[in-house]
Structures are given as C-alpha cells and as structure tokens.
Amino acid sequence: MSDTAASVVRVAGWQSTPVASDKWVTVLLVSRSDRYAALPAMVAAARLAFGPDVDVRAVGYVADASPRDLQQRGVPWVRPDPVDGIGSAINAGVAAGVGRVLVVVDSTVGVTDQDLQVLAAAGSGQVVQARVRMPDGGRRDGALLLRPGALPWSDDGRRTDDGRQTEGASRTDDGSRTDRAADPDDLDTIPVVPVFAADQPVVSMPRAALLPAPCLPDERMTLTAWTRAAADRIAGNVRLVWSVRRNAEAGRTIDAATVDAFTAWRDRGAQDGAVVAGPPLPPWGARPVSPSADRSRADTELSWALKIAAPAGPEGDGWGDVHFATELAEALERLGQHVRVDRRDAHVRDDDAEDDVTLVIRGLDRVPPNPASVNLLWVISHPDDVADAELRSFDAVFAAGPVWAAAAAERAGVPVRTLLQATDPAVFTPGARGASADAGRVVFVGSTRGAERRIVSDAVALGADLRVHGPGWADVLPAAMAGESSLSRTAVAAAYRDARVVLNDHWPDMAAGGFLSNRVFDVLASGGVVVTDPVAGLADVLEVPTLAVASSRESLAALLDPAYAWPSPAERAAVAARIAAEHSFDARAAVLVEAARAERERLRRRR
C-alpha cells in the first residue's frame, strides 16, 4: 500500500514542551515506511544496552513516496501510521517526553548495544553523531560549512585541521593533528572531531538541547539544521564519535524551504580555503560545494560570468538579454574585469570554479548560484517569477524596479538595492537627424510579443503617422505603418534620433514594480523623445522634459499631435548627456564591481 502526500501527517513541532522523563536515556528509532524489518533487532539492542525497562520508541515516516509496510508486533510504536518525513518522525517521537539523553537512530543504521551505550554517554553533554560507513566504502563524517550561506558539505573521507580531505592525518577533540589515519574498525584511533552539524540519522543530544526538527524533504539538511540549532541552544559544538555502518541513505531533494534553511547561515563563520561547486540538485537547483585548491586573484581583476536566459545560437541572438549582457560585459572589461557571457545552456559549467563573480541577469530563467564564487542577482524583468527563496540564496540582490525592490526586501528579509536598466552611449548618442522613412514620424521598435501592445494599438486607432519595426507586425498593421522586421543597433539608434516621438510600453508586472524599460534610456541617450505607458514611481527615478507618460488614449493623442511642443535640440542634447553620465552601462558596472568586492571581503571575514 502506498501513501500519498495528502494522506500523511506532518508534525512540525509540539503543542507543549516535551515533559522531562525520569529515564536516563530515550532511544528513538525512526524508519522509512518500507524499512521496518530492522526495527525488532534494534529494539532488542536498546534493551540489552540499557535494561528491559528502557524508554525505546519507534516512528515510521514516508519519504520519496515510499510504500507502507505492516508494523511489526513487539515494536513500541508511537503511532499506528507513518508521518511525513524524518523531521516529523523525530517530532512525533519525542512529543510525549524524553529522558536526560535522546538517542535517534534510523533503521538503515546498524547498531549494537555497545554502539547505543557509546552514543548515549557521548550525548549526555553535547550533540554528537557517529561516523557512518557506507556499503561502497564511503564515509559520512558530518557536515562542514565551507562557505557562508551555501549548502553544507557532506564529505566521504578524513579531514585535516583545515577541513580538507586527506588519506592521512585526522583531528583530535582539541583540534590537534594525529600522524596516522583513523581505522574505523580500531576504536582506539577514532578521535572525537568537531563539525558544523550532523547529517546522518545516528545522533545523540542532552535533553537541554532538544527543539523541534524542521520538516524538510532533504534528510541531510533536516538533520543538519536540527543538530546545528540544538548545539546553538546549549552554546556547544556538534562532534563526531565512534563508527557505525549504514546500508542505504536518502537521495537529495533541495526545495525552497531547504534553500532558506542553509542561506540562514550566511553570516556564520566557515572553513578556510577555496571551494568548488557541484552540479545542481533537484528540484531547486542549489549546488553543493567541496574543498578546492586555493586560488588567489587580486580584487582589481576579477573573473565574471554573466548568466542570461537567451538560448545559444541564432535562436537567441536577437534577444534583448544578449545585447544587455554584451554591453554590460564591455563596460566591466573597461574596468579591468574578465568577463564571459553564459547563455541558458551554460548556466552551470564544469570549469566554473574559476569564476570569481557570478552575475545572474534575471529574466525568464532562474539560475542556481555558484557557491564557489560571489553571487549577484540583478532582476531586470519578469519580477513576478522571482521567489523569496531565490533572493535569499544570493550574496547581493539588485532590481531594476525600485517599487518592487522595496516590497521584495521587506517580504524576503534581505536587502534588495535599486539598479535601473541602462544604455550604451557609444551606440545611442545624439547626432544629426537623418532623412530616413522614420524622420518626423511616430516610431515603435519591438516585437508583437504575441499579445496586444496597447500603446501601439492606441496609436493606430488615433491614425498617428506610425512606423513600427520588429518581427510579427506585417500581418497586424496597415502596410504603410510596417517598417523593418529587424534593425541593427546602430539603425535602432538612428530611428530614435530621426523620429518625432518614440513609443514605449511595459509588461504589467514590470510597470507595477517600477521596472523602467532600457528602451527609455536608449531613446533619451540618442537625443530623442519618448512617450511611455504609466510606470510606478517613474517620477522618483527619472524626470526629464523629453519623457512623457500617456495615461489614456486621450493623453496619447495630445502627445502625438505634430503641434505638440517638445524640447529644443539643445535641451535634448543636455538630457542625453545626463543619461550618458548617470544611466550608462559603465555607471552600472561600477556599482556591480564595488558590490562584488564588498561581498568577497564579507566572505573572507566570515571564514
């Protein structure tokens, strides 16, 4: 019989604090709902270790849609049905109260009476995990926080003083080195080692440390977050003791709540040394880290990876993201940075450990941060697609919409700085107005987007002398209004200069969030005039005489009237100079470089 998510109870905490039992130890056995067969032997081991009256309990849990076995007779079940996940199982198991020491062991871990005695004794004053040996020879030696705010590292081998893997030396309880490797089968050579947290279900802690376990879908992060919080509660460390075997472990599932759990540690100290990021883990895309060889690069010359949503090849060449990233990359390079632009197929690369800074230019796609680098997020479009957990997973966040930035910062609990879109004054610059087909006309440059663009349809309805460039318009507009299906960047700049008025519009979510289109900056930098639809907070960030808002068809009619008095060429040139100085990609690049350096320094201080 299988359980669905709806049929399984989640136990997120307790209605009241668990009572203090007069027992010395409580042994809680937790088991996935299809692995109950090992429990009778574990109950027998607990009774042999602590006597026939030992407080031993069992709770089943469903994980990965596991089927439900029948509960064995003779096992002291806490409840007749399994609960949702290992965190719920822990919470359900201790709700009735605990002894002075709590020992939690999963049914996949083989334990004897001696193992349980050692765990109970070691956990009487601190939070401990037994080292775990896997069938393939791998080791699970607890979790280390290698980088603040990143998914903790669960390693397979021995560690040196600085936390790196080695085939030789290990650490003793006081942090000193030993000269030989610890043999898992030679108990005299197994030192007690401090770690960031436990990540295997064979743990022990004093009752004073007990608090509810989080209900996360990822077993390792559930245990890591729980044991780290428990150790913090008694101002202690988590330590490795003893050695046991485990015959299976859960796969990894990193959802939004799991991301929030480990990003909460962005201000904690971490291990020294460089790290390398592994592949994204489903379904959220967070990436594990592992130690890497140190590499040093001066902060004046950083290696940047700009991540954009455009697909590779000709299919993506015309995307606005490509032009945006290219012009930003050129600005960064003028500041001495080394830059590459990664399209959708290269969001994760085998060689991205060499990246000092990952900048996600957030459009359509969510991109997993690279925890081997500084991670910056710049939300420039589609803000409604950006979840709070995504914001919390980056070292610094920027948004091109100040209204959205303020609301997102309050909601997500992390700073979100306003960084407007920009223009390239080398392309969009004032000049002599030409005698092209656009001269003296109302111009719009952009695709149909497969939906009505209200400002264009209103201009058509008003009978404006309109000329529209971009794909998809040939079958939509009167032939006299259809321009070119595509234009080069220099041709776009010329169209903006020659036009009497340039039209601009926004997606509804961008307008509501104050995301001012980069088309506005391009037109103004070209010495043109632009009429746009309403954008929240526009007057607070950009108020110039060559920019006007059409809030209705009637107001648009007035602005498109050939008799409307727009500023003189000299006034337009002054506006263009201001835009070039304040809203260029060079100005934006300077802000981003400063932020990257500040975050690198912050990460150094946290190590």
C-alpha positions in Angstrom: 0.0 0.0 0.0 1.3 3.4 -0.9 0.8 6.8 0.9 0.1 10.0 -0.9 1.4 13.3 0.4 -2.2 14.2 1.3 -2.6 11.1 3.5 0.5 11.6 5.6 0.6 13.9 8.6 3.3 16.4 9.0 4.4 17.0 12.6 6.1 20.4 12.6 6.5 20.7 16.4 4.8 20.2 19.7 1.7 21.6 21.3 3.6 21.9 24.5 7.3 21.3 25.5 8.0 17.6 25.9 8.0 16.6 29.6 11.2 15.5 31.3 11.1 11.8 31.8 12.9 10.3 34.8 14.7 7.9 32.5 18.3 8.4 31.8 18.0 7.8 28.1 15.3 7.8 25.4 16.1 5.7 22.3 14.0 6.9 19.3 14.1 4.6 16.3 12.9 6.2 13.1 12.3 4.2 9.9 11.1 4.9 6.4 7.8 3.1 6.0 9.1 0.3 3.8 12.1 -0.5 6.0 10.5 -1.7 9.3 12.2 -5.1 9.2 15.3 -3.9 11.0 13.4 -2.5 14.0 12.9 -5.6 16.2 16.7 -6.2 16.3 17.3 -2.5 17.2 14.7 -2.7 20.0 16.5 -5.7 21.3 19.8 -3.9 21.2 18.4 -1.0 23.1 17.0 -3.3 25.9 20.3 -5.1 26.1 22.2 -1.8 26.3 20.0 -0.1 29.0 17.9 -2.8 30.5 14.4 -4.2 29.8 12.7 -1.1 31.0 14.5 1.2 28.7 12.4 4.0 27.1 12.6 2.9 23.5 10.1 4.1 20.8 9.6 3.7 17.1 8.1 6.0 14.5 7.6 5.4 10.8 7.8 8.1 8.1 7.1 8.3 4.4 9.8 9.7 2.1 10.1 9.6 -1.6 6.5 8.2 -1.8 7.7 5.1 0.0 5.1 2.3 0.3 3.8 1.4 3.8 4.8 -1.9 5.4 2.8 -3.5 8.1 4.1 -2.5 11.6 5.8 -5.4 13.3 4.4 -6.7 16.6 6.6 -6.2 19.6 7.9 -2.9 18.4 6.9 0.0 20.7 5.3 2.2 18.1 4.4 5.8 19.0 1.6 5.9 16.5 -0.1 3.5 14.1 0.6 5.4 10.9 3.8 6.9 9.4 4.3 10.6 9.3 5.7 12.9 6.6 9.5 12.7 6.6 12.2 12.2 9.1 11.7 15.6 10.7 8.1 14.8 11.5 9.2 11.4 12.8 11.6 13.0 15.3 9.0 15.4 16.5 6.3 12.8 16.9 8.7 10.5 18.7 9.7 13.0 21.4 6.4 14.8 21.9 5.5 12.6 24.9 8.7 13.5 26.7 12.3 12.4 26.8 14.9 11.2 29.3 18.1 13.1 30.1 19.7 12.0 26.9 18.0 11.5 23.5 19.4 9.0 21.0 17.9 9.0 17.5 18.8 6.2 15.0 17.3 5.3 11.6 16.5 1.7 10.7 19.1 1.9 7.9 21.9 2.2 10.5 23.2 -1.0 12.1 23.7 -0.5 15.8 24.6 -2.9 18.6 24.1 -2.4 22.4 27.6 -1.1 22.6 27.0 1.5 19.9 24.0 2.8 21.7 25.8 2.9 25.0 28.6 5.0 23.5 26.2 7.3 21.7 24.2 7.9 24.9 27.3 8.6 27.0 28.8 11.0 24.4 25.5 12.8 24.0 25.0 13.5 27.7 26.6 16.9 27.5 26.8 17.7 23.8 25.3 17.0 20.4 27.1 14.1 18.7 26.9 12.0 15.5 28.5 8.6 14.9 30.7 8.4 11.9 28.9 6.4 9.2 30.4 3.9 6.8 28.5 3.1 3.6 28.5 -0.2 1.7 30.6 1.3 -1.1 33.4 2.2 1.4 32.4 5.8 1.5 32.4 7.8 4.8 29.9 10.3 6.1 31.7 12.4 8.6 29.2 15.1 9.4 28.6 18.4 7.7 31.0 21.3 7.3 30.0 24.8 6.4 32.7 25.6 3.8 31.1 28.8 2.6 28.6 31.0 4.4 25.1 30.6 3.0 26.0 27.6 0.9 24.7 24.0 1.1 27.0 22.4 3.8 29.5 19.8 2.6 29.0 16.2 3.5 32.3 14.5 2.8 33.4 10.9 2.3 36.8 10.9 3.9 39.1 12.1 6.7 39.8 15.7 7.4 42.9 17.7 8.2 43.0 20.7 10.6 41.7 23.0 7.8 38.8 20.7 6.9 40.2 19.2 3.7 40.2 15.6 2.7 43.3 13.6 3.2 44.4 10.0 3.2 46.4 10.6 6.3 46.1 12.9 9.3 42.9 13.4 11.4 41.9 15.8 14.2 41.6 15.1 17.9 39.0 16.7 20.1 41.2 19.7 20.8 41.9 20.2 17.1 45.5 18.9 17.2 46.7 16.7 14.4 47.3 12.9 14.6 50.0 11.4 12.5 48.1 8.4 11.2 44.7 7.7 9.6 41.9 6.5 11.9 40.9 3.0 11.2 37.1 2.7 11.5 37.5 -0.7 13.0 40.1 0.3 15.5 38.2 2.2 18.1 41.3 3.4 19.9 42.3 5.5 16.9 39.0 7.3 16.3 39.2 10.8 17.6 36.3 13.0 18.6 36.1 15.7 15.9 34.0 18.9 16.0 31.9 19.5 12.9 29.4 22.1 11.8 26.4 19.8 12.2 25.3 16.2 12.0 23.9 15.0 8.6 23.3 11.3 9.3 20.4 9.8 11.4 22.5 8.4 14.2 22.7 11.2 16.7 22.5 11.9 20.4 22.0 15.0 22.5 21.2 16.1 26.0 17.5 17.0 26.8 18.5 20.6 27.3 19.4 20.9 23.6 16.1 19.5 22.3 14.0 21.6 20.0 11.7 20.7 17.1 13.3 19.3 13.9 12.5 21.1 10.7 10.2 19.3 8.2 12.3 19.5 5.1 12.2 17.0 2.2 16.0 16.6 2.3 17.2 14.2 5.0 20.7 15.6 5.3 19.5 19.2 5.6 16.8 18.3 8.1 19.4 16.7 10.4 22.0 19.5 9.7 19.6 22.3 10.6 18.2 20.4 13.6 21.5 19.5 15.2 23.1 22.9 14.5 20.2 24.6 16.2 20.3 22.1 19.1 24.1 22.8 19.6 23.5 26.5 19.5 20.8 26.2 22.2 23.4 24.9 24.6 26.2 27.0 23.2 28.1 23.9 22.1 29.6 22.2 19.1 28.5 19.1 17.2 31.1 16.3 17.4 31.8 13.0 15.7 32.2 9.9 17.8 32.5 6.2 17.3 31.8 4.5 14.0 28.8 2.5 12.6 27.6 1.2 9.3 24.6 2.3 7.2 23.2 0.2 4.4 21.3 3.0 2.5 20.7 6.7 2.6 18.1 9.0 1.1 18.6 10.9 -2.1 18.8 14.7 -2.0 15.8 17.0 -2.6 16.5 20.7 -2.3 13.3 22.8 -2.3 12.7 26.4 -1.4 12.4 25.7 2.3 15.7 23.8 2.2 17.4 26.7 0.5 16.1 29.1 3.2 17.5 26.8 5.9 21.1 26.9 4.7 21.0 30.5 3.5 20.2 31.5 7.1 23.8 30.7 7.8 25.2 33.4 5.5 26.6 35.3 8.5 28.2 32.3 10.2 31.9 31.5 10.2 33.0 28.9 7.7 36.1 26.7 7.0 39.1 28.4 5.4 40.0 27.7 1.9 38.6 27.8 -1.6 35.7 25.6 -2.7 34.4 24.1 -5.9 30.7 23.8 -6.7 29.0 20.6 -7.8 26.0 20.1 -10.2 22.6 21.5 -9.3 20.4 19.3 -7.0 16.7 18.8 -7.9 14.3 20.4 -7.8 15.5 23.8 -6.7 19.0 23.8 -8.3 21.1 24.6 -5.3 24.6 23.4 -5.6 26.8 21.5 -3.1 30.4 22.6 -2.5 33.6 20.7 -1.7 37.1 21.9 -0.9 39.3 23.0 -3.7 42.9 24.1 -4.2 43.4 27.7 -3.1 43.5 30.3 -5.9 44.2 33.9 -5.5 43.3 36.8 -7.7 43.5 40.5 -6.9 40.2 42.2 -6.4 41.1 44.6 -9.1 40.9 41.9 -11.8 38.0 39.5 -11.2 36.7 36.8 -13.4 32.9 37.3 -14.1 30.3 35.0 -15.5 27.1 36.8 -16.7 24.2 34.4 -16.8 21.3 35.2 -19.2 18.1 33.4 -20.3 18.7 33.6 -24.0 19.3 30.2 -25.7 22.5 29.5 -27.6 22.9 30.0 -31.3 20.9 32.1 -33.8 17.7 31.4 -31.9 18.9 33.6 -29.0 21.0 36.1 -30.9 18.2 38.6 -31.2 17.1 38.5 -27.6 17.4 41.8 -25.7 19.2 39.9 -22.9 22.1 39.3 -25.3 22.5 43.0 -26.1 22.1 43.9 -22.5 24.8 41.4 -21.3 27.2 42.2 -24.2 27.1 45.9 -23.4 27.5 45.3 -19.7 30.4 42.9 -20.3 32.2 45.6 -22.3 31.6 48.1 -19.5 33.0 45.6 -16.9 36.1 45.0 -19.1 36.7 48.7 -19.3 37.0 48.5 -15.5 39.7 45.8 -15.8 37.4 42.8 -15.2 37.5 39.5 -17.2 34.0 38.6 -18.4 32.2 35.8 -20.2 28.5 35.6 -21.0 26.8 32.3 -20.4 23.5 31.6 -22.1 20.9 29.1 -21.0 22.9 26.0 -21.9 25.9 27.2 -19.9 24.3 28.3 -16.6 26.3 25.5 -15.0 29.8 24.7 -16.4 32.4 22.2 -15.5 35.0 24.9 -15.2 33.0 27.5 -13.2 35.2 27.1 -10.1 37.4 29.7 -11.8 34.6 32.3 -11.7 35.2 34.9 -9.0 31.8 36.5 -9.6 28.5 35.1 -10.9 26.0 37.7 -12.0 22.6 36.4 -12.9 20.8 38.9 -15.1 17.3 37.6 -14.2 14.8 37.4 -17.0 12.8 34.3 -17.8 15.1 31.7 -16.1 16.0 31.1 -12.5 19.8 30.3 -12.4 21.3 28.4 -9.4 24.0 30.4 -7.6 27.6 29.1 -7.9 28.7 28.8 -4.3 32.4 28.8 -5.4 32.0 32.4 -6.3 30.4 35.7 -5.2 26.8 35.6 -6.4 25.0 38.7 -7.5 21.4 38.8 -8.8 20.1 41.6 -11.0 16.3 41.3 -11.6 15.6 43.3 -14.8 12.3 41.7 -16.0 9.5 39.3 -15.1 9.7 40.1 -11.4 6.6 38.0 -10.6 8.6 34.9 -11.4 11.2 35.6 -8.7 10.6 33.8 -5.4 11.7 35.0 -2.0 14.0 31.9 -1.6 15.8 32.8 -4.8 16.5 36.3 -3.4 17.8 34.8 -0.1 20.2 32.5 -2.0 22.3 35.3 -3.4 25.1 37.3 -1.7 23.7 40.6 -3.0 20.5 41.4 -4.9 19.6 44.3 -7.3 16.4 45.1 -9.1 15.6 47.5 -11.9 12.3 48.4 -10.3 12.5 50.4 -7.1 8.9 49.8 -6.1 9.3 46.0 -6.4 12.7 46.2 -4.8 11.4 47.8 -1.6 8.5 45.3 -1.4 10.7 42.3 -2.1 13.2 43.3 0.5 10.5 43.6 3.2 9.0 40.3 2.2 12.2 38.3 1.8 14.1 39.8 4.7 17.2 40.6 2.6 18.4 43.9 1.1 17.3 44.5 -2.5 19.1 47.5 -4.0 17.7 49.5 -6.9 19.8 49.3 -10.0 17.9 50.6 -13.0 18.4 49.4 -16.5 20.9 51.2 -18.7 22.1 52.3 -22.1 25.3 52.3 -24.1 26.2 55.9 -25.1 28.7 54.6 -27.6 25.7 53.4 -29.7 22.8 55.6 -28.5 24.2 59.1 -28.9 22.8 62.4 -30.3 23.6 63.3 -33.8 22.2 65.0 -36.9 18.7 63.9 -37.7 18.5 62.0 -41.0 16.0 61.9 -43.8 15.0 58.3 -43.4 11.5 56.9 -43.6 11.3 57.4 -39.8 12.0 61.1 -39.9 9.3 63.2 -38.3 7.1 60.1 -37.6 5.9 58.2 -34.5 8.2 55.2 -34.2 8.0 52.0 -32.2 10.7 49.3 -32.1 9.8 45.9 -30.7 8.1 42.6 -31.5 4.4 41.9 -31.1 5.2 39.6 -28.1 2.1 37.5 -29.2 -0.2 39.9 -27.3 -1.7 43.3 -27.7 0.6 46.2 -27.1 -1.8 48.8 -26.0 0.2 51.9 -26.8 0.7 50.7 -30.4 -3.0 49.8 -30.9 -4.0 53.1 -29.4 -1.7 55.0 -31.8 -3.1 53.0 -34.7 -6.7 53.8 -33.6 -5.7 57.5 -33.4 -4.5 57.5 -37.0 -1.0 58.5 -36.0 1.7 58.7 -38.6 3.1 55.5 -37.1 6.0 53.3 -38.3 6.7 50.0 -36.4 9.9 48.0 -36.6 10.2 44.4 -35.4 9.0 40.9 -36.1 5.4 39.8 -36.4 3.8 43.2 -37.4 3.4 42.6 -41.1 0.0 40.9 -40.7 -1.2 43.1 -37.9 -0.6 46.7 -39.1 -1.6 48.6 -42.3 1.2 48.3 -44.8 2.1 52.0 -44.6 2.9 51.5 -40.8 5.1 48.4 -41.1 8.8 49.1 -41.0 11.7 46.6 -41.0 11.4 43.2 -39.4 14.8 43.7 -37.7 17.2 46.5 -37.2 20.9 46.7 -36.2 21.7 48.5 -33.0 23.0 51.5 -35.0 19.9 51.5 -37.1 17.7 51.5 -33.9 19.7 54.5 -32.6 19.2 56.3 -35.9 15.4 55.6 -35.8 15.3 57.0 -32.3 17.1 60.2 -33.4 15.0 60.7 -36.5 11.6 60.0 -35.0 9.3 62.8 -33.9 8.2 60.6 -31.0 9.2 57.1 -29.9 6.6 54.9 -28.2 7.4 52.6 -25.3 5.4 50.2 -23.1 5.9 47.6 -20.3 4.7 44.2 -19.2 2.0 44.8 -16.4 4.2 43.3 -13.7 7.2 45.4 -14.7 5.1 48.6 -14.8 3.6 47.9 -11.4 7.1 47.2 -9.9 8.7 50.3 -11.4 10.8 48.5 -13.9 11.7 51.2 -16.5 12.5 49.7 -19.9 16.0 50.2 -21.2 14.3 51.5 -24.4 13.6 54.6 -22.5 17.3 55.2 -21.7 18.2 54.3 -25.3 15.8 56.9 -26.7 16.8 59.6 -24.3 20.6 59.0 -24.8 20.0 59.3 -28.6 18.6 62.7 -28.2 15.0 61.6 -28.9 11.7 62.0 -27.1 9.7 59.1 -25.7 6.1 58.6 -24.7 5.6 55.6 -22.4 2.7 54.0 -20.5 2.5 54.6 -16.7 5.2 53.1 -14.6 5.0 53.1 -10.8 7.4 55.5 -9.2 8.7 56.8 -12.5 8.9 60.5 -11.4 11.0 59.4 -8.4 13.8 58.0 -10.6 13.7 59.8 -13.9 12.0 63.1 -14.6 13.2 64.8 -17.8 11.4 67.0 -20.4 11.9 64.5 -23.2 10.0 61.8 -21.4 6.2 61.9 -21.1 3.6 59.5 -19.8 0.4 58.6 -21.7 -2.1 57.5 -19.1 -5.0 57.3 -21.6 -5.7 57.3 -25.3 -6.8 60.9 -25.0 -3.5 62.0 -23.4 -1.6 59.9 -26.0 -3.4 61.8 -28.7 -2.2 65.1 -27.3 1.4 63.9 -27.1 1.4 62.6 -30.7 -0.1 65.7 -32.2 2.5 67.2 -34.6 1.9 70.6 -33.0 3.0 69.4 -29.5 5.9 71.5 -28.3 8.8 69.1 -27.4 12.1 70.5 -26.1 14.6 72.1 -28.4 17.6 70.2 -29.8 19.8 71.9 -27.2 17.6 70.7 -24.4 17.5 67.2 -25.9 21.3 67.1 -26.0 21.5 68.2 -22.4 19.2 65.3 -21.4 21.3 62.9 -23.5 24.4 64.0 -21.7 22.8 63.4 -18.3 21.6 60.0 -19.3 25.0 59.1 -20.6 26.6 60.1 -17.3 24.1 58.7 -14.9 22.5 55.7 -16.7 25.2 54.1 -18.8 26.4 50.5 -18.5 29.7 52.0 -17.3 27.8 53.5 -14.3 26.0 50.2 -13.6 29.3 48.2 -13.9 31.0 50.4 -11.3 28.2 49.7 -8.8 28.4 45.9 -9.5 32.2 45.8 -9.2 32.0 47.6 -5.9 29.4 45.2 -4.7 31.4 42.1 -5.8 34.5 43.4 -3.9 32.5 44.1 -0.8 30.9 40.6 -0.8 34.3 38.9 -1.4 35.6 40.8 1.7 32.5 39.8 3.7 33.0 36.2 2.8 36.7 36.4 3.8 35.7 37.9 7.2 33.1 35.1 7.8 35.8 32.4 7.3 
